[in-house]
Amino acid sequence: MNQDYIKADNWSIIEEGFDAERVKSSESLFSIGNGAMGQRANFEEHYTGETFQGSYIAGVYYPDKTKVGWWKNGYPEYFAKVLNAPNWIGIDIEINGEAFDLHACTQVSHFRRELNMKEGWYHRSFEATLKNGTQIRADIRRFLCMDLDESGIIRYEITPINKDATIAYKPYVDAGVSNEDANWEEKFWEPLEVKHSQNSAFVTARTFKTHFIATTFMHNTIWLNGQNATLNPENVESNNEKIQFTYSVNVAQNTTSSIEKIGGYTVSMNHENTLAAAEKVIATASQLGYEKLLEQQKNAWAKIWEMSDITIEGDVKAQQGIRFNIFQLNQTYSGKDSRLNIGPKGFTGEKYGGSTYWDTEAYCIPFYMATKDQQVARNLLTYRYNQLDKAIENAQNNLGFKNGAALYPMVTMNGEECHNEWEITHEEIHRNGAIAFAIYNYHRYTGDYSYIPEKGLEVLIGIARFWHQRASFSKQKNQYVILGVTGPNEYENNVNNNWYTNYIAKWCIDYAAEQIQKVAAEYAADHKRIIEKVKLSDAEIAEWKKVSGNMYFPYSQELGIYLQQDGFLDKDLVPVKDLDKSQRPINQKWSWDRVLRSPYIKQADTLQGFYFFEDHFTKEQLEKHFDFYEPFTVHESSLSPCVHSIQAAVLDKMDMAYTFYLRTSRLDLDDYNKEVEEGCHITSMAGTWMSIVEGFGGMRIKNDTLHFTPRIPKQWDGYSFKINFRHQILKVSVHQNETKFVLEGDHEIKVVVNGKEVLVEPNNLVTV
């Protein structure tokens, strides 16, 4: 059974009723972020029930020493941990002398929490009876400022219901935090200084090894009956890593007191003096005050939604799903800072470590290209260019490759490989292909070729050199083969000739060779600079072309399909529908040995190639491969349903496309894979956006022109989306029997709808 406690709503994620069993799941689902930092939806007050504490600062990490049973040559020295950052949200509370703890209350009622995605805030309210008999009503709202992105604010209101109450608010800042997933139970933060002044407090700490310095700060104001009580703390307790204030107020029955707490982080990545920077942030935030900050927040999110919203009419769960995905993507990465990237859990958990996987290039770039300025996508490409030297080092040191061959890491923070499962780190080399494909995809979508002569060509050359050296010649086949790999389907390790890997390797070489020619013809100075820098000769390119021109692809004549890898048909080909449901998910129920011997596919593998290179194959070929592989696919990767939804839509299998869409959009909300308490699947959320725009909307770019093949699930009355295409914004609205286009821009564009050319003029509704 999937979880189903989240109430269906167009703009909010809502939970009603308190259930200790759900706390960790909700902490993930109600997480908030602003691109610079984020946090799980932990309770501000002390909670003795099961919880997973998590606050995170973008770009701050720790190299946790690798822990493996058997060390193999080439293992990365460390696994990069997304660091649990010092806690600034904490507010211990005492009511009539008793510590307030929801887990210990004799009764909790009217419990409700809401993540308002439209306006970017998180709210929680409830009534509770403490063991001492005091009944209270609490109302708490918090948000992380999108504009003033080093700060956030909490307003925590308490109203005693059945008697007067003495309430002690005890806000604190604490750097004594640890990670849930630490390999060696080490602390990652070293406290440097604790300081306070009137209602402000600061804890400055430094990460061991990486030496990031962060000042975590708070500034508190106490309110009584809507008036500022102008209190200073009556007690200050501190040690070398934590500082806590106490404020006591006498509150009459049915009147309200509250604490407003401004908090956040200033980091050495951005400031020489993090303490002085924190003081400045406090001054700015407190001068604005809670109401103004909230207004700014609403305006910032209105601007984001103006461009990135997708509306769905007639299906609230589908609408809620897509907005949740878009909201999380915008919370995780704003595009402001080219040093940052999109981590697979964003700010919602620690699992996977690292700040970027191939997910960024394969799934996220299309979303950011179409919903933000193209500079944001260019920043994501530049991130990889800046790490090219490390990718060359990686191929050289770990694989013995030479001559500038580049293998990009599976997982990284700074360009070094930091993932330590052998079969993924050293075998899942198809990631190199996704990085080259993103360069092609960026040029295809934006029309901006300048990135390739400036930076991209060097990346393409390094990747082509890698594939040339990684392929080996089989005398028996008289063709080039690629042995010992893991394709996108991680339920098959160390296979030979994974079709997707071989296909993308061939494509990368051919694409690199084409771009070298184009840059030579049109950007002679860049060509000369690059060729001299990388020492590339025509003879070397000719050697690459031998590999790409004679690559082996496993194929079944009998079935008329490419095989996922050599020997795939030797498996016991029992479709997923015939699997006992109690055996799912197989990755949690079966031994790894059993998984590897099965035909079950974790995510699109051969079909991932058909998705990327759709125009290389006929629709009949796609259908044949879809009908063969999908029945063996267990979709136990978050990246699986979106690709299958797009392919099903292309094939007019609309019921399947819709089912896959719901699965990708509500993967975390409904907890399909029974793991949401560890955090949300942020990077696959971009795939949800693609499943509407590319799947149902049928959007493609061909010859610099937008093409659409609109389809609509029967469950919907209509849907709409916007795309920023070459500095003009096109709004597309699809209904059961018509599609409408409105262009916000200054010059007309041609689009092709169902194979027919349509002219769309600025601010002029066109109905097809």
C-alpha positions, 0 to 999 in steps of 0.5 A: 500500500502507498501512503495516502495521508497527504490531503489533495489540494491544488497549492498546498501539501497538507497533513491533518492529525498527529501520528508519531509514525509519520513524523519522519516522512513528513519531515521530508515532505514538508522540507523548505529551502531557498537555493542557499540552504534548506531544512527538514520540517523538524519541530522547533520544540524538543521532541523525544519521538523518532525524528531525523534532524536535518539542516543543510548549507548549499556547497558545504560538505565533508569528505567522510573516509571511505568504509568498505569491506575489501579495498580495491585499487582505484576506490575513492579515498572518501565519500562526500557527505552532504553535511548536517549543518548547525541547528538554528531552528531550535526553541525549547519551551517550558509551560508552567514548569513542564518541558513541552514535548508533543511526544509526551503530551497526554492529548494532541488534537487539531494537529495540522501542517501545511506547506504552502507552495504558492507563497513559500512557507511552512505552517503547523498548528495544534492543541495539546494537553501537557501532563500538568494539565495545561491546555495550549493552542500553538500556531507556528510558521516558518520560511527561508527567505528567497531574497535575503537567502542567508536568513529565515524566520520563525513565528511561534505563537502559544495561547493557553486555553484552560488557565493562565500560564508562565511560558519560558521560550528557550531559543538556541543555536547548536553546532553540536550536530552529527550526520545520520549517515556518518561512516565512523560516527565522527563529528564534522564540525569544530566549534571556533567561537560562541558570542552573544549580544542582547537578543542575538547569538552566534556560533561560528564553526569550521568543518574538519578537513574541508575548512568551510567556516559557517556562522550560525545565528539567531535574533529573537523578539518576544511578543505578548498580545500583539505588542513587542514585549521588549525583553532581553534574555533573563538567562544565557547558557553556553558552552563551546558549541551551543548557546541558549537564551531563556525568556519568561512571560506570564500569559493570561488564559486565552491571550497569545504570546509568541517568539519571532526568531530570525536565523540562518548561516553566513559562510566562508564561501561568500564572506571573509568575516562570517560573524560581521556578515551575520550581524549585517543579515540580522540588521537587515532582516530585523529592520524589515520585520516578519510581515515585510519578509513574508510579503517579500517571500510571497512576491519572490514565489509569485515571480517563480510561479509566473514562469514555471507553473504547470496548471492541470484542470480536473485532477487535483492529485495530478495538479498537486503532484506537479506543483510539489515537484516544481516547488522542490526544484526551485527550492533546491537550485535557484541558478544564482551560483555556478559553484552549486548544483542539484543534489539528488536529495536537495535539502531534504536528507543526506542519502547519496551524498555529493552534489551532482549526479548524471541526473543533472544533465539527463533530467534537470537541464531541460527544466531549468532551460525552459523555466529560467533564463538560459544563463542558468543552464549555461552555469550548469554546463560551466560547472562541469567545464570547471571540473574537466581537469579533475575528470582527466585525473580521475581517468588517469589515476583510477583507470590508467587512461592517458592523453587527456581522456576524461571520466566524469565522476559518478558523484562529486562535490568538487570534481573528484569521484566520491562514490565508493560502490565499485560497480557504479563508480567504475562501471556506470560510465554512461554518465560521460555520455549524459554530460556530452548530450547536455551540451548538444541539448543546450545548443539545440534548445537555446541556439547559443553555440558560443558555449562550445568554442568557449568551453564545451569542445574541450569537454567533448574531446576529453569524453571522446578520448575516454570512449576511444580508450575504453572500447576494445577490439574483439577479433571474434566479432571483428567489431569494437566492444565495451566490456565490464559496465553497468548501464542505467539499470543498476540491477545488472552489474559488470555486463558486456556491451550494454546497448545504451552505453555502446550507443552513447559512446559512438554518438559522443565520438561522432558528435565531438568530431563534428563539433571540431570541424564546425569550430575549425570552420567558424571559430578559427581562433578558438579552434587553434587555441583548443587544438594546441592546448589538448594536442589533438591531431587529425590522425587521432580523430581518425582513430576515434572514428574507427571505433565509432564506425565499427561499434558492436550492438547486441541484437536479436534477429528473432525478436527484432530488438536491440538487447540490453546487453549480451546474454539478456535473453539467457535470463528467466524472462518472467514479466513483473506482473507475474511477480508475487506482490509481497516480493516488491520492492525487490531491492528491499526483499531479495539478495543482491545475487538474486536481483542480478540474475533476474531480468528485472530492470530498475529504470529505463536503460535501452529505452533511455537511449530511445528517449535521448536519440528518438529521431534515430529510430522509427516509431515502430522500433520504439514500440517494439522495444517499449513492448519488450522491455517495459514488462520487465521494468520494476520502476524502483528508481525515481528516474524510471516512471518519467521516461516511460511516461514520455515514451508511452505518450509518444506511442499513444498508450495514454492510460499507461502514460497517465499512470506513469505520470502520477507515479513520477509526480507523486513518488514521494507524496505517496511514498511508492518506494517506501523510503521517503523518510530519508528525503525526497527524490529531487532530481527525478522531479525534473523528469515529472516536468518533462513527462508533461511538456515532452510527454503530453505536450509532445514538445521537441526542437527540430531544426531550430523550430518548436514542434508540438504533438499535444495529447491529453489524458482522459482524466484531465479537462486541460493543462497549460505550461510556459517555456522560455524559448530563445528569450521569448515566452510561449504559453501552451494550453491544451484541451480535449479538442484544441491547443492554444498558444500565446507568445510574450515577446517582440517578434513572431515565431513559427511552431509546428503543431501535429506536423503543420506550421503555425505562425504565433504573433506576440500577444495574439491568441492562436487556437489550433 
